Amino acid sequence: MNDIFLSLITGIILQRRLCMPEELRGKTKQVYDIVKKSKKVSLQELKRKTNINYNTIRGAVIRLTKRGLIKRIGRGVYELKK
């Protein structure tokens, strides 16, 4: 039982390390940097500031949310997770 728990915790820690912002690249990093600089930002603002396709921005935001780097605070509005 303890071995299973230890394996689970180790897996979570390793997964968290893999999801650090330094690992981001390309358009996902570009989106993350803008969210990081802003208190809150909408998908439309991200599109205006980056000139990246809307669906690409949505994909980047979904990845960043799943990694726990940003959080949704409203409909289409995101902020850096503290």
N, C-alpha and C positions, 0 to 999 in steps of 0.2 A: 504494500500500500504506500509506504513512504517513497519507494523508488518511482512509482507512478506519479506521485505528487511532485517529486523533485524533477522528473523529466518534463512535466507540464510547466513548471515554473522556469526551468532552464530554456525551454522552447519559447516561452513568452518573452523572456529577457533577450534572447537572440533575435527574435522577430522585431522587438523594439529597436535594437541596435541597427538592424538592417533598414529601418524606416526613418533614420535620422535625416534632417534636411540636407546634410552634406552629400547624401546619396542621390539627391534630385538632379535632374538634368533637363536640358531643352526647355520646352514650353511649360512643363510642369514647374520647373524652377522659376521661370519668369513669372508665372501666376503666383507662386508662393512668395516671391520677393515683394510683389505689389501688395498682397494681403498683409504681409509682415509690416510694411511701411504705413499702411492705412489702419485706422481704428476699426473700420468696417467698410466692406466694399461689396457692391452688387455685381452680378454677372455682366450686366450691361456696361458698368464702369470698367470692368476688366477688359471687355471687348474694345471699348474706346481707347483705353490706355495702351493696349498691346497690339491691336489690329490683328488679333488671332481669331480664326473662325469660332463662332459661338459654340458649336458642338465640341470642338477641341478644348475650349475653356471648361465646358461642363465636365468632360472626361478628366481633365486635370484636377478640378475641384473635387470630384468624386474620389479620385486617388488620394488626394491630400486629406480628405475627410476620413477615409478608411484607415489611413496611416495615423490618424489622431493628431495631425499637425494644425488643422483648422477645424472650426465648427460652424454649423449653420445657426444663425441667430434670428432669421426671418425668411420669408419667402424670397429666395434668390439672393440673400444677403449673408455674407460670411465674415468671420474674424479669426484672428490667430488664437489657437487654443492655448490657454495659460497653464 
